[in-house]
Amino acid sequence: MDETAEVRAITGSIPALSGYTGPIQRLGGLTNRVYRLADLCLRLPGTGTESYIDRANEAVAAVEAERAGIAPAVVFADAASGVMVTRFIAGAVTMTPQGFASRSGAVARAGVSLARLHRSGAVFPLRFELFAMIDEYLGLLATKNIALPEGYHAVVAEAEGVRTALARRPMPLAPCHCDPLCENFLDTGAKMWIVDWEYSGMNDPMWDLGDLSVEGGFTEAQDAELLQAYFGAAPSAADHGRMVIYKAMCDLLWTLWGLIQLAEGNPAEDFRAYAEGRFARCKALMARPEFARHLAAI
């Protein structure tokens, strides 16, 4: 069965798409397949994602994000299969690092949308726990024939100091996206929408800001713009420090995610290079003198 025929077979069981005979446009996606069908988007989950994605949690988070006014409406969600249909956001540009650098106000709009999410009062079913996820991913990779980057376990051991510092002064948990790739942000120029709630959970809100900064390759000026828009004022040293700390920690975690994609045979990109690049960036940031200062500030 070819791709289009497969998609049409699936749409036949979805009320909002049953009988649809119009064009099918393939959109982006690293692990999933996403298609535009008129004013709707159909998301088909990637092979193997069921081993580390809780689709019921994702569905709840997507609906709550819609209620917060920062995500498109959910038309259909099947927690068993992971198939989801949402409204297409017309006139929106899928963001990239270059887009965040060139589109005036885009970084600030992202900060405002993240603030709306974090202050929405929503409660997601799962808690996003950084170090528990590292352990989980390491356990999953132990069943695969995939080598970790050299020195990975040593850096995890070094990160115990981060775990201790964060635990001493925990932030109130907030509903977080937890996977703020640039491509998960859709900008109309007036508003920044956020999509793809697979990794969402209750988390320290500074994770979302730090991770977005990493994904977007933000400069210090962009970090300042993001924080200013998010808080509506200059951040405290502790909040700034938490953001920077999470920039390193997200790379430590997503290194393992990339290796899982490699193990699953995901052809979307070179995931060995992805993982090695993530790990190198994590080590470089943790080695900088200012990293210790930010750690002390929190």
N, C-alpha and C positions, 0 to 999 in steps of 0.2 A: 504494500500500500504506500503510495507516495505521500509527501508531507501534506499537501492540500487536501487529499482524500481523507487522511487521518484526522485533520482538524475538523472537516465537515462531519465526519462520523461522530466526533465528540460533541459538536454543537447540537446535534440532534437530540441529545439527552438534557440540554440546558434550556429551560423555558424561554429565557430572554433571547436565545439565539436559534431556537428551533425553527426550521424553515428558512433560515438565512441563506441566500444564494449569491450575495454580493461579493466584492473583492476581499481577499485576505492578504494583509500586508505583514510580513515578518518584521518585528522590531528587535531591539537589543536583548541582552541577557547573558550573564556569564555561566549560570548553572541551569537556568530555566529557559523555556521557549515562550516568547510573548508575541502576540499577533493583534493587529488592529482589524476590527470588523465593524465598519461604519463608525458609530459613536461609542463603541465598546472596545475594551481590551481583554483578550483571553490569555491567561497565564497557565501554561502546562508545566508541571514540576519536572526538574531534571532527574535523570536516573541516579539512584543512590541517595537522594536528598532525604528520603524517609528515615534514614539512619541517624540523622542529626537535626532535623527540623520538626518542630511540633506544629502541625498545620492547624490544630484547634486554637492554639495560642495566637498564631498568625491571624486567623480570621477575626478573633476578638479584637486584637490590636488594630487591624485595618478599619474595623467599624468604629472603634473609639477615636482613631485619628481622623476619620471622616467627621465625627461629631465635634471634634476640636476645630474643624474647619481648615485642616491643612493636608487632607488626603482625599482623593477622588472617591465617589460613592461606590460602595460594594453592592453589586447587583446579584452575584451568586458566589457562594464559597462552599466547597465540599471538603470537609476536614479529613475524610477518608482517603480521597484521591489526591488532594492538593490542588485541584482545578479551581481557578478563581476568575471571576469576571468583574471588571470595574469600568466606570465611565472613562472615556477618553477625554483628556484635557486639551481642548482646542487652543491653538495659538501659543502653546508652551514649547519652550526650547529645552531639550534634554541637556543637562549641564555636564561640563567637563572641566578639568583644571584650567584650560584656556578660557572657557566661558566665564568662570568665576573671576578670572583676571581681567577680562575685557568688558564684561557687562556691568555698567555702572550700578552700584547699589545691590548687586546680586548677593554678595557676602552678608550684607546687613539684612536683606530679606530672608536669607537662610537662618540667621540668628533669631529674627522675630518669629519665624515659624517654629523653630525648635523651642523657643520660650513658651509659645502657646501650647505646644504639646506637653512640655514638662509641668506647666502650671494648670493643666486641664482638669486635674483631679481624677483622671482615668486610672483604673487599676488593671494591669495586664496579668493574665494568669501565671506567667512564669517570671522568675527572677533571673536576670542576666548576671551570672557570677563568674567573673574573669578567671580566677585561679581554678575554680571547679571545671570550667570549660577547657582550660589548658590540660588538666588531668584527664578529662574525658577524651579530648582529641588525641592525646598521647596514647591512651589505652586503645583507641580505635586504630591508630597507626601501628601499634604493636602487632596487630593482626594482619598487617599488610607488608609487602616486601618493598618498603620505601625508607631510604636513609634520611635521618634528620640532618640539618646543616651542622657542620662541625662546631662544637662548643655550645650547642643549644641548651643542654642540661645545665651547663655552668651559668649561663645567663638566667635561666629560670631560678637557680639557686640564689643568684645575686638579687633577683627581683623579690625575694622574700623580705628584703628591707622595705620595698615599696608596699608589699602586703601589710606589713606591720604598721607603717606610717598611716596608710589609708584606714586601717581598722581602728587606730587610736582616735581619729576624729571622723567618724562616718557621716556622710551627708544623708539627709532624708531621701529615701528612694523616690524616684519619679518615673512615670511611663516614658521609656526611651526607645528610640529607633534601633540603636546599637550597631547598625551597619550602614553608616551614612556615606556610601560611595557617591561621588559626584553625580553619577548617572541615575541615582535614586531621587534627585532633585529636578523638578520641572519648573522653569521660570517663565512667567508671562510678562515680566517687566514690571508688573504691579504687585505680584504675589508669588511666593515660592511654595510649590506643592511638593509633598514628599510621598514616595511610593515604596513598595517592597518591604513588608513587615515581617519577614521570615525569622529574623534574629531578635526581634523586639522583646522587651521585658522590663521589669522594674530594675532600675539601675541608678548609679550616681550620674546625674545629668551632665557633669563635665566630661563624661566619656564621649557623648555625642559630639561635643564641640572639639575635643582633642582629635577624635577619629576623623571628623570632617576636615580639620586642618591638615592632617596627614594625607588624606585622599586627594585633597585639592592642591597639595604642595604649597600651602599658604605661606606668604612672607610674614614677617613680624607686623607689618602694617595691616595686612589682611586679618591676622589674628586679633589685633587691636580693634579693627572694625567689627569683627564677629562678636567679640566680648562686649563691646560698647552697645551694640544693638540688642544683644541678649539681655544684659542687665539694665540697660537704660542709663548706665553710668559706667565710670571706670571700674574694673573688677578689683577685688581685694587681692593681696599677694597670695593668699591661700587659694582662692578660686583660680587665679592665673596658674599657680603651681600645679593644681590638680589637672588642669587642662593639659599642661606640658607633660606631666607624668603619664597621662593616658595616651599621649601621642606615641610614647615608647611602648606602652603595654599593648596597644591595639596591634602594633606590628608584631609583637611577640606572639599574640594569639593568632592573627591571620596568617602568619608563617605556616602554622599547622593546618589551617583551613586550606591553604594552597596545596599542601602535600596530600591532603585528603582528595582534592580534585584530581591531582596527578594519579593517585591510586585508583580512582574511579574511572580513569581514562577520559576525563572531560577534555574535548578538543578545542575549547573556546580560546585558549592561549597557552603559552609555555609556562605551566605552573611550577616547574622546577625553578626557572629563572625568577618567577614571581615570588616564590618562597625565599629564595636566596637573597633577593633584593630587599624584601621586607626585613629579614633578619639582620642584614648588614646595616640598614637604616636604624633599627632598634639599638644595636650595639653602639653605633656612632653617637646617637643622642644620649644614651646612658653614660657614655664616656666624657661628655662635655662638663666642664666645671659648673655651668649654670644648672645642670640637672640636679646636682647635690643641693644647690641653693633652693631650687623649687621644692625639692623633697623636704628640706628643712622648713619651708614656709607653710607646708600643709600640716 
